[in-house]
Amino acid sequence: MILSSFKVLTFDCYGTLIDWETGIHNGMQPLLARYGKPLSKDEALEIYARHEADQEKSTPDMPYSQLLSVVYKRVAQEWGIEVDNQEANIFGASVPDWPEFPDSVEALAYLKQHYKLVILSNVDRISFRASNARLKVEFDAIYSAQDIGSYKPDPRNFEYMLARLKTDLGLDKRDVLHTAQSLFHDHATANQFGLASAWIDRRHDTEGWGATMPPPGTPHVDFRFESMAALAQAHRDELAAR
């Protein structure tokens, strides 16, 4: 299996292209400042991940910006902190402030020359619009949780993506390399559909799972890179070796 055999890269966005852990942790600062115990960044993110995953399963049709507000309130309640709607909604509206990873823009610009690029993300359309502007690339298709009515790792998200790739872009499953950081949200379900996958292991130098839940079992991945820059370079090297 080689990178250049695929026609489309389907991306998770948050955690892969956008540094959502930094964005989430920054947005949680008002809560952390009032919490009585010191928490590391990863400890705070693991608490957040538990509530987000549960809320996505409970309210699959809730737009992500609203869901973030609910999750903020849930974390506050667990910590015994009172928050009003305004504070929670500020967190819910924070996605446009989440930074891109330093290598995302350049890597996407290069990969756009060789593949169709598609987003499959647990996000609402308005929030993604600002992230797309940060990434400075025109995606060939964008499939959001808001479009689908469920959140990854729900299989419905991958069913929707594969159906739309076929009807909109004429692409089959064999043409797809699903590219994502989260083993929980993406790679485990990609395995169920027999999709080839590339793991962008952004947390390679950090223990734990951060803002994602642990995956069920050990998902198979066909490629592993520590960054988007490494993926782009591997493709360059592959072409140069022909």
C-alpha positions, -999 to 999 in steps of 0.1 A, spaced: 0 0 0 14 34 -10 2 69 -4 0 78 -41 -25 50 -47 -54 70 -32 -75 97 -48 -90 115 -18 -79 122 17 -108 125 41 -99 144 72 -110 147 107 -103 184 114 -102 190 152 -71 174 167 -57 167 132 -56 200 114 -68 224 142 -52 222 177 -85 217 195 -68 206 228 -51 241 231 -84 257 221 -104 237 246 -80 242 274 -78 280 268 -116 281 268 -118 262 301 -96 288 320 -125 305 337 -135 272 352 -100 261 361 -93 294 378 -122 287 402 -116 250 407 -100 243 441 -75 217 429 -46 221 405 -51 201 373 -26 195 345 -37 203 310 -42 166 302 -62 160 334 -86 188 325 -89 175 289 -97 140 300 -125 152 322 -138 173 293 -135 143 269 -157 122 291 -185 147 292 -183 156 255 -184 120 243 -214 113 266 -232 145 254 -226 137 217 -242 102 223 -271 117 242 -279 145 218 -266 135 184 -286 162 166 -275 191 187 -252 216 168 -216 215 181 -215 251 194 -246 244 215 -232 211 227 -200 227 238 -220 251 260 -238 221 276 -204 203 282 -190 234 298 -219 234 322 -215 197 329 -179 201 338 -188 231 360 -214 211 378 -190 182 384 -166 207 400 -193 224 420 -190 257 402 -220 278 392 -219 293 357 -244 313 338 -255 309 302 -233 337 289 -201 321 302 -211 287 288 -221 302 255 -187 320 252 -171 286 254 -196 272 229 -186 300 204 -149 295 209 -142 272 180 -132 300 156 -104 309 182 -89 274 181 -56 276 164 -44 256 134 -13 234 139 18 251 126 22 226 97 -14 223 86 -16 251 61 16 242 42 8 204 42 -27 209 29 -15 233 1 9 206 -10 -16 177 -7 -42 196 -26 -20 193 -57 -23 155 -55 -56 146 -39 -92 157 -34 -95 169 2 -126 162 22 -137 170 58 -156 146 80 -159 165 113 -179 166 145 -187 203 141 -214 227 130 -212 245 96 -207 280 110 -180 270 134 -161 252 107 -162 282 84 -138 301 106 -115 270 109 -115 266 71 -103 302 68 -74 294 91 -65 264 70 -64 284 37 -75 256 14 -106 249 -6 -119 215 4 -137 194 -22 -164 185 2 -173 192 39 -195 168 58 -203 180 93 -221 164 122 -248 190 117 -254 177 82 -255 141 93 -274 143 126 -249 123 145 -214 125 159 -184 103 152 -177 75 162 -213 68 151 -211 46 119 -237 68 103 -211 95 98 -190 72 77 -220 58 58 -230 93 49 -195 103 38 -190 72 16 -224 76 0 -217 113 -7 -182 106 -21 -198 82 -45 -226 104 -57 -209 138 -55 -173 130 -65 -175 95 -82 -152 80 -56 -152 45 -41 -141 32 -8 -108 20 -23 -100 56 -33 -101 69 3 -74 74 28 -90 85 61 -66 108 78 -71 116 115 -56 119 150 -84 103 170 -83 65 173 -116 68 192 -136 91 169 -121 80 136 -98 50 132 -120 25 151 -150 32 129 -129 34 98 -118 -1 105 -155 -12 106 -159 0 70 -126 -14 57 -112 20 50 -75 26 47 -63 51 73 -34 74 82 -29 82 119 -17 117 125 -3 110 160 -2 145 173 2 132 209 31 110 201 53 126 228 25 128 254 9 101 276 -28 96 278 -57 104 255 -62 141 261 -95 154 247 -106 121 233 -118 89 249 -97 57 247 -106 37 216 -122 3 218 -93 -22 215 -64 -13 193 -76 1 159 -55 -9 128 -39 20 109 -21 16 76 2 47 80 14 65 111 29 100 110 36 124 139 25 155 119 8 166 87 42 178 76 55 142 79 26 129 58 33 155 31 70 146 31 64 109 29 43 116 -2 71 137 -17 97 110 -10 74 84 -26 71 103 -58 109 110 -59 116 73 -56 96 64 -87 
